[in-house]
């Protein structure tokens, strides 16, 4: 469904989508529109996926934290997310 929507929106273009090698992206039953080409990332390649660098930065800020319960963990995570401004994310993904 998503691929069909993208295909229709950009019907006069060739769309190249970079995707991970998840089974859903490689399923034989996946019907690819003719104007979409999937470019598969190499396995275990966080350097080619900017969101991986964002998650790494997020997790680094939580290191050595020892929340006593789930609510304390939620508070730590919320504070970390709020500290990740657009500028911080832009500096991470370069």
PyMOL Python script that loads the backbone (N, CA, C, O; Angstrom):
from pymol import cmd

cmd.read_pdbstr("""\
ATOM      1  N   UNK A   1       0.823  -1.181   0.000  1.00  0.00           N
ATOM      2  CA  UNK A   1       0.000   0.000   0.000  1.00  0.00           C
ATOM      3  C   UNK A   1       0.878   1.261   0.000  1.00  0.00           C
ATOM      4  O   UNK A   1       0.656   2.171  -0.798  1.00  0.00           O
ATOM      5  N   UNK A   2       1.885   1.312   0.907  1.00  0.00           N
ATOM      6  CA  UNK A   2       2.769   2.478   0.975  1.00  0.00           C
ATOM      7  C   UNK A   2       3.489   2.684  -0.355  1.00  0.00           C
ATOM      8  O   UNK A   2       3.555   3.799  -0.871  1.00  0.00           O
ATOM      9  N   UNK A   3       4.026   1.600  -0.901  1.00  0.00           N
ATOM     10  CA  UNK A   3       4.755   1.717  -2.163  1.00  0.00           C
ATOM     11  C   UNK A   3       3.843   2.208  -3.283  1.00  0.00           C
ATOM     12  O   UNK A   3       4.266   2.994  -4.130  1.00  0.00           O
ATOM     13  N   UNK A   4       2.615   1.753  -3.288  1.00  0.00           N
ATOM     14  CA  UNK A   4       1.669   2.210  -4.309  1.00  0.00           C
ATOM     15  C   UNK A   4       1.371   3.698  -4.166  1.00  0.00           C
ATOM     16  O   UNK A   4       1.247   4.407  -5.165  1.00  0.00           O
ATOM     17  N   UNK A   5       1.257   4.175  -2.928  1.00  0.00           N
ATOM     18  CA  UNK A   5       1.017   5.605  -2.700  1.00  0.00           C
ATOM     19  C   UNK A   5       2.202   6.440  -3.180  1.00  0.00           C
ATOM     20  O   UNK A   5       2.024   7.471  -3.830  1.00  0.00           O
ATOM     21  N   UNK A   6       3.407   5.989  -2.855  1.00  0.00           N
ATOM     22  CA  UNK A   6       4.614   6.701  -3.296  1.00  0.00           C
ATOM     23  C   UNK A   6       4.696   6.683  -4.818  1.00  0.00           C
ATOM     24  O   UNK A   6       4.984   7.700  -5.448  1.00  0.00           O
ATOM     25  N   UNK A   7       4.441   5.517  -5.396  1.00  0.00           N
ATOM     26  CA  UNK A   7       4.489   5.370  -6.846  1.00  0.00           C
ATOM     27  C   UNK A   7       3.522   6.325  -7.536  1.00  0.00           C
ATOM     28  O   UNK A   7       3.871   6.976  -8.520  1.00  0.00           O
ATOM     29  N   UNK A   8       2.326   6.398  -7.017  1.00  0.00           N
ATOM     30  CA  UNK A   8       1.314   7.277  -7.609  1.00  0.00           C
ATOM     31  C   UNK A   8       1.684   8.749  -7.429  1.00  0.00           C
ATOM     32  O   UNK A   8       1.515   9.550  -8.348  1.00  0.00           O
ATOM     33  N   UNK A   9       2.186   9.102  -6.253  1.00  0.00           N
ATOM     34  CA  UNK A   9       2.557  10.498  -5.979  1.00  0.00           C
ATOM     35  C   UNK A   9       3.683  10.967  -6.900  1.00  0.00           C
ATOM     36  O   UNK A   9       3.700  12.119  -7.333  1.00  0.00           O
ATOM     37  N   UNK A  10       4.616  10.071  -7.195  1.00  0.00           N
ATOM     38  CA  UNK A  10       5.776  10.406  -8.033  1.00  0.00           C
ATOM     39  C   UNK A  10       5.727   9.614  -9.336  1.00  0.00           C
ATOM     40  O   UNK A  10       6.739   9.070  -9.778  1.00  0.00           O
ATOM     41  N   UNK A  11       4.550   9.554  -9.943  1.00  0.00           N
ATOM     42  CA  UNK A  11       4.343   8.696 -11.109  1.00  0.00           C
ATOM     43  C   UNK A  11       5.202   9.069 -12.317  1.00  0.00           C
ATOM     44  O   UNK A  11       5.425   8.229 -13.188  1.00  0.00           O
ATOM     45  N   UNK A  12       5.678  10.288 -12.387  1.00  0.00           N
ATOM     46  CA  UNK A  12       6.512  10.707 -13.515  1.00  0.00           C
ATOM     47  C   UNK A  12       8.000  10.627 -13.199  1.00  0.00           C
ATOM     48  O   UNK A  12       8.824  11.163 -13.940  1.00  0.00           O
ATOM     49  N   UNK A  13       8.345   9.960 -12.103  1.00  0.00           N
ATOM     50  CA  UNK A  13       9.743   9.872 -11.662  1.00  0.00           C
ATOM     51  C   UNK A  13      10.116   8.429 -11.361  1.00  0.00           C
ATOM     52  O   UNK A  13       9.256   7.570 -11.168  1.00  0.00           O
ATOM     53  N   UNK A  14      11.409   8.189 -11.326  1.00  0.00           N
ATOM     54  CA  UNK A  14      11.940   6.931 -10.809  1.00  0.00           C
ATOM     55  C   UNK A  14      12.307   7.203  -9.358  1.00  0.00           C
ATOM     56  O   UNK A  14      13.055   8.139  -9.076  1.00  0.00           O
ATOM     57  N   UNK A  15      11.798   6.411  -8.445  1.00  0.00           N
ATOM     58  CA  UNK A  15      12.036   6.593  -7.014  1.00  0.00           C
ATOM     59  C   UNK A  15      12.993   5.510  -6.540  1.00  0.00           C
ATOM     60  O   UNK A  15      12.730   4.320  -6.716  1.00  0.00           O
ATOM     61  N   UNK A  16      14.096   5.922  -5.942  1.00  0.00           N
ATOM     62  CA  UNK A  16      15.051   4.972  -5.368  1.00  0.00           C
ATOM     63  C   UNK A  16      14.933   5.081  -3.858  1.00  0.00           C
ATOM     64  O   UNK A  16      15.154   6.146  -3.284  1.00  0.00           O
ATOM     65  N   UNK A  17      14.582   3.971  -3.220  1.00  0.00           N
ATOM     66  CA  UNK A  17      14.396   3.949  -1.767  1.00  0.00           C
ATOM     67  C   UNK A  17      15.479   3.084  -1.141  1.00  0.00           C
ATOM     68  O   UNK A  17      15.661   1.928  -1.521  1.00  0.00           O
ATOM     69  N   UNK A  18      16.195   3.653  -0.181  1.00  0.00           N
ATOM     70  CA  UNK A  18      17.200   2.888   0.558  1.00  0.00           C
ATOM     71  C   UNK A  18      16.505   2.196   1.717  1.00  0.00           C
ATOM     72  O   UNK A  18      15.856   2.845   2.537  1.00  0.00           O
ATOM     73  N   UNK A  19      16.640   0.871   1.784  1.00  0.00           N
ATOM     74  CA  UNK A  19      15.968   0.087   2.822  1.00  0.00           C
ATOM     75  C   UNK A  19      16.945  -0.904   3.435  1.00  0.00           C
ATOM     76  O   UNK A  19      17.968  -1.246   2.842  1.00  0.00           O
ATOM     77  N   UNK A  20      16.607  -1.355   4.636  1.00  0.00           N
ATOM     78  CA  UNK A  20      17.405  -2.399   5.269  1.00  0.00           C
ATOM     79  C   UNK A  20      17.013  -3.740   4.650  1.00  0.00           C
ATOM     80  O   UNK A  20      16.083  -3.814   3.847  1.00  0.00           O
ATOM     81  N   UNK A  21      17.722  -4.785   5.027  1.00  0.00           N
ATOM     82  CA  UNK A  21      17.478  -6.087   4.425  1.00  0.00           C
ATOM     83  C   UNK A  21      16.466  -6.920   5.213  1.00  0.00           C
ATOM     84  O   UNK A  21      16.608  -8.138   5.318  1.00  0.00           O
ATOM     85  N   UNK A  22      15.463  -6.272   5.755  1.00  0.00           N
ATOM     86  CA  UNK A  22      14.415  -6.977   6.494  1.00  0.00           C
ATOM     87  C   UNK A  22      13.655  -7.904   5.552  1.00  0.00           C
ATOM     88  O   UNK A  22      13.549  -7.650   4.352  1.00  0.00           O
ATOM     89  N   UNK A  23      13.137  -8.967   6.116  1.00  0.00           N
ATOM     90  CA  UNK A  23      12.404  -9.941   5.318  1.00  0.00           C
ATOM     91  C   UNK A  23      11.249  -9.332   4.541  1.00  0.00           C
ATOM     92  O   UNK A  23      10.980  -9.728   3.407  1.00  0.00           O
ATOM     93  N   UNK A  24      10.567  -8.370   5.147  1.00  0.00           N
ATOM     94  CA  UNK A  24       9.430  -7.738   4.474  1.00  0.00           C
ATOM     95  C   UNK A  24       9.858  -7.004   3.208  1.00  0.00           C
ATOM     96  O   UNK A  24       9.079  -6.892   2.262  1.00  0.00           O
ATOM     97  N   UNK A  25      11.087  -6.505   3.185  1.00  0.00           N
ATOM     98  CA  UNK A  25      11.581  -5.785   2.011  1.00  0.00           C
ATOM     99  C   UNK A  25      12.035  -6.732   0.911  1.00  0.00           C
ATOM    100  O   UNK A  25      12.214  -6.316  -0.234  1.00  0.00           O
ATOM    101  N   UNK A  26      12.223  -8.006   1.251  1.00  0.00           N
ATOM    102  CA  UNK A  26      12.726  -8.983   0.291  1.00  0.00           C
ATOM    103  C   UNK A  26      11.708 -10.069  -0.057  1.00  0.00           C
ATOM    104  O   UNK A  26      12.012 -10.984  -0.821  1.00  0.00           O
ATOM    105  N   UNK A  27      10.506  -9.969   0.502  1.00  0.00           N
ATOM    106  CA  UNK A  27       9.490 -11.003   0.291  1.00  0.00           C
ATOM    107  C   UNK A  27       9.148 -11.143  -1.189  1.00  0.00           C
ATOM    108  O   UNK A  27       8.986 -10.151  -1.900  1.00  0.00           O
ATOM    109  N   UNK A  28       9.042 -12.382  -1.636  1.00  0.00           N
ATOM    110  CA  UNK A  28       8.714 -12.633  -3.043  1.00  0.00           C
ATOM    111  C   UNK A  28       7.325 -12.113  -3.399  1.00  0.00           C
ATOM    112  O   UNK A  28       7.063 -11.757  -4.548  1.00  0.00           O
ATOM    113  N   UNK A  29       6.446 -12.074  -2.415  1.00  0.00           N
ATOM    114  CA  UNK A  29       5.091 -11.604  -2.697  1.00  0.00           C
ATOM    115  C   UNK A  29       4.991 -10.076  -2.743  1.00  0.00           C
ATOM    116  O   UNK A  29       3.936  -9.535  -3.074  1.00  0.00           O
ATOM    117  N   UNK A  30       6.084  -9.380  -2.412  1.00  0.00           N
ATOM    118  CA  UNK A  30       6.095  -7.918  -2.461  1.00  0.00           C
ATOM    119  C   UNK A  30       5.930  -7.472  -3.909  1.00  0.00           C
ATOM    120  O   UNK A  30       6.733  -7.825  -4.773  1.00  0.00           O
ATOM    121  N   UNK A  31       4.911  -6.712  -4.159  1.00  0.00           N
ATOM    122  CA  UNK A  31       4.652  -6.230  -5.512  1.00  0.00           C
ATOM    123  C   UNK A  31       5.232  -4.830  -5.657  1.00  0.00           C
ATOM    124  O   UNK A  31       4.741  -3.868  -5.065  1.00  0.00           O
ATOM    125  N   UNK A  32       6.280  -4.741  -6.453  1.00  0.00           N
ATOM    126  CA  UNK A  32       6.976  -3.471  -6.636  1.00  0.00           C
ATOM    127  C   UNK A  32       6.403  -2.709  -7.820  1.00  0.00           C
ATOM    128  O   UNK A  32       6.320  -3.249  -8.923  1.00  0.00           O
ATOM    129  N   UNK A  33       6.010  -1.467  -7.605  1.00  0.00           N
ATOM    130  CA  UNK A  33       5.621  -0.629  -8.744  1.00  0.00           C
ATOM    131  C   UNK A  33       6.819  -0.457  -9.680  1.00  0.00           C
ATOM    132  O   UNK A  33       7.967  -0.489  -9.238  1.00  0.00           O
ATOM    133  N   UNK A  34       6.552  -0.280 -10.943  1.00  0.00           N
ATOM    134  CA  UNK A  34       7.635  -0.226 -11.933  1.00  0.00           C
ATOM    135  C   UNK A  34       8.532   0.996 -11.787  1.00  0.00           C
ATOM    136  O   UNK A  34       9.659   0.983 -12.280  1.00  0.00           O
ATOM    137  N   UNK A  35       8.070   2.041 -11.130  1.00  0.00           N
ATOM    138  CA  UNK A  35       8.897   3.247 -11.004  1.00  0.00           C
ATOM    139  C   UNK A  35       9.625   3.338  -9.661  1.00  0.00           C
ATOM    140  O   UNK A  35      10.180   4.386  -9.333  1.00  0.00           O
ATOM    141  N   UNK A  36       9.629   2.250  -8.878  1.00  0.00           N
ATOM    142  CA  UNK A  36      10.341   2.239  -7.599  1.00  0.00           C
ATOM    143  C   UNK A  36      11.435   1.181  -7.638  1.00  0.00           C
ATOM    144  O   UNK A  36      11.205   0.034  -8.022  1.00  0.00           O
ATOM    145  N   UNK A  37      12.625   1.595  -7.234  1.00  0.00           N
ATOM    146  CA  UNK A  37      13.775   0.695  -7.141  1.00  0.00           C
ATOM    147  C   UNK A  37      14.225   0.674  -5.687  1.00  0.00           C
ATOM    148  O   UNK A  37      14.428   1.724  -5.078  1.00  0.00           O
ATOM    149  N   UNK A  38      14.380  -0.525  -5.135  1.00  0.00           N
ATOM    150  CA  UNK A  38      14.872  -0.649  -3.764  1.00  0.00           C
ATOM    151  C   UNK A  38      16.385  -0.801  -3.788  1.00  0.00           C
ATOM    152  O   UNK A  38      16.925  -1.627  -4.523  1.00  0.00           O
ATOM    153  N   UNK A  39      17.058  -0.003  -2.985  1.00  0.00           N
ATOM    154  CA  UNK A  39      18.508  -0.072  -2.820  1.00  0.00           C
ATOM    155  C   UNK A  39      18.752  -0.612  -1.421  1.00  0.00           C
ATOM    156  O   UNK A  39      18.470   0.066  -0.434  1.00  0.00           O
ATOM    157  N   UNK A  40      19.275  -1.830  -1.330  1.00  0.00           N
ATOM    158  CA  UNK A  40      19.438  -2.479  -0.037  1.00  0.00           C
ATOM    159  C   UNK A  40      20.736  -2.061   0.639  1.00  0.00           C
ATOM    160  O   UNK A  40      21.804  -2.073   0.027  1.00  0.00           O
ATOM    161  N   UNK A  41      20.623  -1.690   1.916  1.00  0.00           N
ATOM    162  CA  UNK A  41      21.800  -1.371   2.724  1.00  0.00           C
ATOM    163  C   UNK A  41      22.562  -2.653   3.009  1.00  0.00           C
ATOM    164  O   UNK A  41      21.961  -3.723   3.112  1.00  0.00           O
ATOM    165  N   UNK A  42      23.878  -2.557   3.136  1.00  0.00           N
ATOM    166  CA  UNK A  42      24.628  -3.731   3.586  1.00  0.00           C
ATOM    167  C   UNK A  42      24.193  -4.096   5.006  1.00  0.00           C
ATOM    168  O   UNK A  42      23.779  -3.230   5.776  1.00  0.00           O
ATOM    169  N   UNK A  43      24.288  -5.362   5.340  1.00  0.00           N
ATOM    170  CA  UNK A  43      23.951  -5.796   6.699  1.00  0.00           C
ATOM    171  C   UNK A  43      24.865  -5.118   7.706  1.00  0.00           C
ATOM    172  O   UNK A  43      26.044  -4.895   7.434  1.00  0.00           O
ATOM    173  N   UNK A  44      24.325  -4.796   8.854  1.00  0.00           N
ATOM    174  CA  UNK A  44      25.093  -4.210   9.961  1.00  0.00           C
ATOM    175  C   UNK A  44      25.901  -3.000   9.505  1.00  0.00           C
ATOM    176  O   UNK A  44      27.124  -2.974   9.635  1.00  0.00           O
ATOM    177  N   UNK A  45      25.211  -2.009   8.976  1.00  0.00           N
ATOM    178  CA  UNK A  45      25.898  -0.815   8.477  1.00  0.00           C
ATOM    179  C   UNK A  45      25.268   0.455   9.047  1.00  0.00           C
ATOM    180  O   UNK A  45      24.652   1.225   8.310  1.00  0.00           O
ATOM    181  N   UNK A  46      25.420   0.680  10.359  1.00  0.00           N
ATOM    182  CA  UNK A  46      24.791   1.863  10.963  1.00  0.00           C
ATOM    183  C   UNK A  46      25.289   3.179  10.374  1.00  0.00           C
ATOM    184  O   UNK A  46      24.587   4.188  10.435  1.00  0.00           O
ATOM    185  N   UNK A  47      26.494   3.178   9.806  1.00  0.00           N
ATOM    186  CA  UNK A  47      27.029   4.421   9.252  1.00  0.00           C
ATOM    187  C   UNK A  47      26.236   4.894   8.037  1.00  0.00           C
ATOM    188  O   UNK A  47      26.305   6.071   7.681  1.00  0.00           O
ATOM    189  N   UNK A  48      25.488   4.001   7.395  1.00  0.00           N
ATOM    190  CA  UNK A  48      24.696   4.411   6.236  1.00  0.00           C
ATOM    191  C   UNK A  48      23.273   4.790   6.611  1.00  0.00           C
ATOM    192  O   UNK A  48      22.487   5.181   5.748  1.00  0.00           O
ATOM    193  N   UNK A  49      22.937   4.679   7.885  1.00  0.00           N
ATOM    194  CA  UNK A  49      21.587   4.972   8.333  1.00  0.00           C
ATOM    195  C   UNK A  49      21.653   6.017   9.452  1.00  0.00           C
ATOM    196  O   UNK A  49      21.959   5.671  10.593  1.00  0.00           O
ATOM    197  N   UNK A  50      21.374   7.278   9.148  1.00  0.00           N
ATOM    198  CA  UNK A  50      21.523   8.349  10.141  1.00  0.00           C
ATOM    199  C   UNK A  50      20.747   8.127  11.436  1.00  0.00           C
ATOM    200  O   UNK A  50      21.201   8.552  12.499  1.00  0.00           O
ATOM    201  N   UNK A  51      19.591   7.475  11.374  1.00  0.00           N
ATOM    202  CA  UNK A  51      18.816   7.285  12.604  1.00  0.00           C
ATOM    203  C   UNK A  51      19.583   6.429  13.600  1.00  0.00           C
ATOM    204  O   UNK A  51      19.388   6.566  14.808  1.00  0.00           O
ATOM    205  N   UNK A  52      20.452   5.549  13.116  1.00  0.00           N
ATOM    206  CA  UNK A  52      21.250   4.722  14.023  1.00  0.00           C
ATOM    207  C   UNK A  52      22.180   5.591  14.865  1.00  0.00           C
ATOM    208  O   UNK A  52      22.409   5.304  16.040  1.00  0.00           O
ATOM    209  N   UNK A  53      22.718   6.660  14.258  1.00  0.00           N
ATOM    210  CA  UNK A  53      23.584   7.574  15.013  1.00  0.00           C
ATOM    211  C   UNK A  53      22.781   8.358  16.043  1.00  0.00           C
ATOM    212  O   UNK A  53      23.274   8.650  17.132  1.00  0.00           O
ATOM    213  N   UNK A  54      21.545   8.696  15.696  1.00  0.00           N
ATOM    214  CA  UNK A  54      20.675   9.401  16.649  1.00  0.00           C
ATOM    215  C   UNK A  54      20.386   8.502  17.842  1.00  0.00           C
ATOM    216  O   UNK A  54      20.475   8.947  18.987  1.00  0.00           O
ATOM    217  N   UNK A  55      20.037   7.227  17.586  1.00  0.00           N
ATOM    218  CA  UNK A  55      19.762   6.296  18.695  1.00  0.00           C
ATOM    219  C   UNK A  55      20.999   6.079  19.552  1.00  0.00           C
ATOM    220  O   UNK A  55      20.903   5.980  20.775  1.00  0.00           O
ATOM    221  N   UNK A  56      22.159   6.004  18.914  1.00  0.00           N
ATOM    222  CA  UNK A  56      23.395   5.823  19.680  1.00  0.00           C
ATOM    223  C   UNK A  56      23.608   7.012  20.622  1.00  0.00           C
ATOM    224  O   UNK A  56      23.955   6.829  21.788  1.00  0.00           O
ATOM    225  N   UNK A  57      23.401   8.220  20.115  1.00  0.00           N
ATOM    226  CA  UNK A  57      23.535   9.423  20.941  1.00  0.00           C
ATOM    227  C   UNK A  57      22.527   9.389  22.093  1.00  0.00           C
ATOM    228  O   UNK A  57      22.859   9.725  23.230  1.00  0.00           O
ATOM    229  N   UNK A  58      21.309   8.985  21.789  1.00  0.00           N
ATOM    230  CA  UNK A  58      20.262   8.891  22.812  1.00  0.00           C
ATOM    231  C   UNK A  58      20.674   7.919  23.914  1.00  0.00           C
ATOM    232  O   UNK A  58      20.559   8.234  25.098  1.00  0.00           O
ATOM    233  N   UNK A  59      21.151   6.747  23.527  1.00  0.00           N
ATOM    234  CA  UNK A  59      21.524   5.719  24.509  1.00  0.00           C
ATOM    235  C   UNK A  59      22.751   6.122  25.324  1.00  0.00           C
ATOM    236  O   UNK A  59      22.852   5.777  26.501  1.00  0.00           O
ATOM    237  N   UNK A  60      23.682   6.851  24.707  1.00  0.00           N
ATOM    238  CA  UNK A  60      24.865   7.295  25.450  1.00  0.00           C
ATOM    239  C   UNK A  60      24.476   8.177  26.630  1.00  0.00           C
ATOM    240  O   UNK A  60      25.108   8.127  27.685  1.00  0.00           O
ATOM    241  N   UNK A  61      23.446   8.977  26.451  1.00  0.00           N
ATOM    242  CA  UNK A  61      22.997   9.850  27.528  1.00  0.00           C
ATOM    243  C   UNK A  61      22.311   9.113  28.666  1.00  0.00           C
ATOM    244  O   UNK A  61      22.122   9.670  29.747  1.00  0.00           O
ATOM    245  N   UNK A  62      21.943   7.874  28.426  1.00  0.00           N
ATOM    246  CA  UNK A  62      21.284   7.078  29.463  1.00  0.00           C
ATOM    247  C   UNK A  62      22.242   6.110  30.153  1.00  0.00           C
ATOM    248  O   UNK A  62      21.878   5.437  31.117  1.00  0.00           O
ATOM    249  N   UNK A  63      23.469   6.053  29.645  1.00  0.00           N
ATOM    250  CA  UNK A  63      24.451   5.142  30.246  1.00  0.00           C
ATOM    251  C   UNK A  63      24.700   5.497  31.693  1.00  0.00           C
ATOM    252  O   UNK A  63      24.693   6.668  32.073  1.00  0.00           O
ATOM    253  N   UNK A  64      24.915   4.498  32.476  1.00  0.00           N
ATOM    254  CA  UNK A  64      25.232   4.614  33.897  1.00  0.00           C
ATOM    255  C   UNK A  64      24.065   5.136  34.727  1.00  0.00           C
ATOM    256  O   UNK A  64      24.226   5.402  35.918  1.00  0.00           O
ATOM    257  N   UNK A  65      22.912   5.284  34.124  1.00  0.00           N
ATOM    258  CA  UNK A  65      21.712   5.666  34.866  1.00  0.00           C
ATOM    259  C   UNK A  65      21.095   4.386  35.432  1.00  0.00           C
ATOM    260  O   UNK A  65      21.022   3.372  34.738  1.00  0.00           O
ATOM    261  N   UNK A  66      20.664   4.428  36.651  1.00  0.00           N
ATOM    262  CA  UNK A  66      20.069   3.249  37.286  1.00  0.00           C
ATOM    263  C   UNK A  66      18.686   3.587  37.836  1.00  0.00           C
ATOM    264  O   UNK A  66      18.519   3.770  39.042  1.00  0.00           O
ATOM    265  N   UNK A  67      17.700   3.668  36.949  1.00  0.00           N
ATOM    266  CA  UNK A  67      16.362   3.991  37.433  1.00  0.00           C
ATOM    267  C   UNK A  67      15.838   2.876  38.341  1.00  0.00           C
ATOM    268  O   UNK A  67      16.091   1.694  38.105  1.00  0.00           O
ATOM    269  N   UNK A  68      15.122   3.267  39.355  1.00  0.00           N
ATOM    270  CA  UNK A  68      14.626   2.304  40.344  1.00  0.00           C
ATOM    271  C   UNK A  68      13.357   1.596  39.883  1.00  0.00           C
ATOM    272  O   UNK A  68      13.015   0.523  40.379  1.00  0.00           O
ATOM    273  N   UNK A  69      12.661   2.215  38.922  1.00  0.00           N
ATOM    274  CA  UNK A  69      11.432   1.600  38.425  1.00  0.00           C
ATOM    275  C   UNK A  69      11.134   2.127  37.023  1.00  0.00           C
ATOM    276  O   UNK A  69      11.870   2.956  36.488  1.00  0.00           O
ATOM    277  N   UNK A  70      10.059   1.639  36.448  1.00  0.00           N
ATOM    278  CA  UNK A  70       9.709   2.010  35.085  1.00  0.00           C
ATOM    279  C   UNK A  70       9.388   3.497  34.956  1.00  0.00           C
ATOM    280  O   UNK A  70       9.726   4.119  33.950  1.00  0.00           O
ATOM    281  N   UNK A  71       8.744   4.061  35.958  1.00  0.00           N
ATOM    282  CA  UNK A  71       8.437   5.495  35.910  1.00  0.00           C
ATOM    283  C   UNK A  71       9.708   6.337  35.903  1.00  0.00           C
ATOM    284  O   UNK A  71       9.784   7.340  35.192  1.00  0.00           O
ATOM    285  N   UNK A  72      10.698   5.941  36.682  1.00  0.00           N
ATOM    286  CA  UNK A  72      11.974   6.667  36.700  1.00  0.00           C
ATOM    287  C   UNK A  72      12.670   6.552  35.346  1.00  0.00           C
ATOM    288  O   UNK A  72      13.275   7.514  34.872  1.00  0.00           O
ATOM    289  N   UNK A  73      12.585   5.384  34.728  1.00  0.00           N
ATOM    290  CA  UNK A  73      13.165   5.203  33.394  1.00  0.00           C
ATOM    291  C   UNK A  73      12.456   6.099  32.383  1.00  0.00           C
ATOM    292  O   UNK A  73      13.098   6.721  31.537  1.00  0.00           O
ATOM    293  N   UNK A  74      11.157   6.159  32.474  1.00  0.00           N
ATOM    294  CA  UNK A  74      10.395   7.027  31.563  1.00  0.00           C
ATOM    295  C   UNK A  74      10.814   8.490  31.714  1.00  0.00           C
ATOM    296  O   UNK A  74      10.952   9.202  30.719  1.00  0.00           O
ATOM    297  N   UNK A  75      11.012   8.932  32.938  1.00  0.00           N
ATOM    298  CA  UNK A  75      11.443  10.316  33.168  1.00  0.00           C
ATOM    299  C   UNK A  75      12.815  10.578  32.568  1.00  0.00           C
ATOM    300  O   UNK A  75      13.039  11.624  31.959  1.00  0.00           O
ATOM    301  N   UNK A  76      13.731   9.638  32.736  1.00  0.00           N
ATOM    302  CA  UNK A  76      15.069   9.781  32.145  1.00  0.00           C
ATOM    303  C   UNK A  76      14.988   9.854  30.623  1.00  0.00           C
ATOM    304  O   UNK A  76      15.636  10.689  29.993  1.00  0.00           O
ATOM    305  N   UNK A  77      14.191   8.976  30.052  1.00  0.00           N
ATOM    306  CA  UNK A  77      14.059   8.950  28.595  1.00  0.00           C
ATOM    307  C   UNK A  77      13.406  10.229  28.077  1.00  0.00           C
ATOM    308  O   UNK A  77      13.821  10.768  27.051  1.00  0.00           O
ATOM    309  N   UNK A  78      12.404  10.706  28.771  1.00  0.00           N
ATOM    310  CA  UNK A  78      11.740  11.939  28.352  1.00  0.00           C
ATOM    311  C   UNK A  78      12.711  13.114  28.388  1.00  0.00           C
ATOM    312  O   UNK A  78      12.744  13.920  27.458  1.00  0.00           O
ATOM    313  N   UNK A  79      13.498  13.215  29.453  1.00  0.00           N
ATOM    314  CA  UNK A  79      14.475  14.304  29.562  1.00  0.00           C
ATOM    315  C   UNK A  79      15.494  14.220  28.428  1.00  0.00           C
ATOM    316  O   UNK A  79      15.880  15.238  27.853  1.00  0.00           O
ATOM    317  N   UNK A  80      15.921  13.015  28.116  1.00  0.00           N
ATOM    318  CA  UNK A  80      16.902  12.832  27.036  1.00  0.00           C
ATOM    319  C   UNK A  80      16.298  13.234  25.694  1.00  0.00           C
ATOM    320  O   UNK A  80      16.947  13.910  24.895  1.00  0.00           O
ATOM    321  N   UNK A  81      15.074  12.826  25.448  1.00  0.00           N
ATOM    322  CA  UNK A  81      14.414  13.186  24.191  1.00  0.00           C
ATOM    323  C   UNK A  81      14.209  14.691  24.076  1.00  0.00           C
ATOM    324  O   UNK A  81      14.395  15.264  23.003  1.00  0.00           O
ATOM    325  N   UNK A  82      13.829  15.330  25.173  1.00  0.00           N
ATOM    326  CA  UNK A  82      13.615  16.777  25.141  1.00  0.00           C
ATOM    327  C   UNK A  82      14.919  17.536  24.902  1.00  0.00           C
ATOM    328  O   UNK A  82      14.903  18.641  24.361  1.00  0.00           O
ATOM    329  N   UNK A  83      16.040  16.952  25.301  1.00  0.00           N
ATOM    330  CA  UNK A  83      17.343  17.590  25.079  1.00  0.00           C
ATOM    331  C   UNK A  83      17.812  17.445  23.634  1.00  0.00           C
ATOM    332  O   UNK A  83      18.728  18.146  23.203  1.00  0.00           O
ATOM    333  N   UNK A  84      17.193  16.546  22.897  1.00  0.00           N
ATOM    334  CA  UNK A  84      17.608  16.312  21.512  1.00  0.00           C
ATOM    335  C   UNK A  84      16.835  17.248  20.582  1.00  0.00           C
ATOM    336  O   UNK A  84      15.849  16.860  19.955  1.00  0.00           O
ATOM    337  N   UNK A  85      17.305  18.469  20.513  1.00  0.00           N
ATOM    338  CA  UNK A  85      16.682  19.484  19.666  1.00  0.00           C
ATOM    339  C   UNK A  85      17.001  19.217  18.200  1.00  0.00           C
ATOM    340  O   UNK A  85      17.806  18.342  17.881  1.00  0.00           O
ATOM    341  N   UNK A  86      16.372  19.967  17.324  1.00  0.00           N
ATOM    342  CA  UNK A  86      16.663  19.850  15.892  1.00  0.00           C
ATOM    343  C   UNK A  86      18.139  20.107  15.628  1.00  0.00           C
ATOM    344  O   UNK A  86      18.754  19.451  14.787  1.00  0.00           O
ATOM    345  N   UNK A  87      18.700  21.064  16.353  1.00  0.00           N
ATOM    346  CA  UNK A  87      20.116  21.398  16.158  1.00  0.00           C
ATOM    347  C   UNK A  87      21.021  20.239  16.579  1.00  0.00           C
ATOM    348  O   UNK A  87      22.001  19.932  15.900  1.00  0.00           O
ATOM    349  N   UNK A  88      20.690  19.603  17.692  1.00  0.00           N
ATOM    350  CA  UNK A  88      21.482  18.458  18.158  1.00  0.00           C
ATOM    351  C   UNK A  88      21.410  17.332  17.136  1.00  0.00           C
ATOM    352  O   UNK A  88      22.432  16.749  16.775  1.00  0.00           O
ATOM    353  N   UNK A  89      20.211  17.029  16.673  1.00  0.00           N
ATOM    354  CA  UNK A  89      20.054  15.949  15.698  1.00  0.00           C
ATOM    355  C   UNK A  89      20.788  16.285  14.407  1.00  0.00           C
ATOM    356  O   UNK A  89      21.434  15.416  13.821  1.00  0.00           O
ATOM    357  N   UNK A  90      20.697  17.531  13.957  1.00  0.00           N
ATOM    358  CA  UNK A  90      21.407  17.937  12.737  1.00  0.00           C
ATOM    359  C   UNK A  90      22.910  17.768  12.898  1.00  0.00           C
ATOM    360  O   UNK A  90      23.594  17.377  11.953  1.00  0.00           O
ATOM    361  N   UNK A  91      23.430  18.059  14.085  1.00  0.00           N
ATOM    362  CA  UNK A  91      24.873  17.907  14.297  1.00  0.00           C
ATOM    363  C   UNK A  91      25.281  16.435  14.319  1.00  0.00           C
ATOM    364  O   UNK A  91      26.415  16.101  13.972  1.00  0.00           O
ATOM    365  N   UNK A  92      24.373  15.561  14.721  1.00  0.00           N
ATOM    366  CA  UNK A  92      24.674  14.128  14.768  1.00  0.00           C
ATOM    367  C   UNK A  92      24.670  13.518  13.371  1.00  0.00           C
ATOM    368  O   UNK A  92      25.574  12.762  13.017  1.00  0.00           O
ATOM    369  N   UNK A  93      23.663  13.845  12.587  1.00  0.00           N
ATOM    370  CA  UNK A  93      23.533  13.209  11.272  1.00  0.00           C
ATOM    371  C   UNK A  93      24.327  13.934  10.192  1.00  0.00           C
ATOM    372  O   UNK A  93      24.513  13.419   9.090  1.00  0.00           O
ATOM    373  N   UNK A  94      24.797  15.148  10.527  1.00  0.00           N
ATOM    374  CA  UNK A  94      25.696  15.892   9.659  1.00  0.00           C
ATOM    375  C   UNK A  94      25.159  16.138   8.303  1.00  0.00           C
ATOM    376  O   UNK A  94      25.829  16.759   7.477  1.00  0.00           O
TER     377      UNK A  94
END
""", "prot")
cmd.dss("prot")
cmd.show_as("cartoon", "prot")
cmd.util.cbc("prot")
cmd.orient("prot")
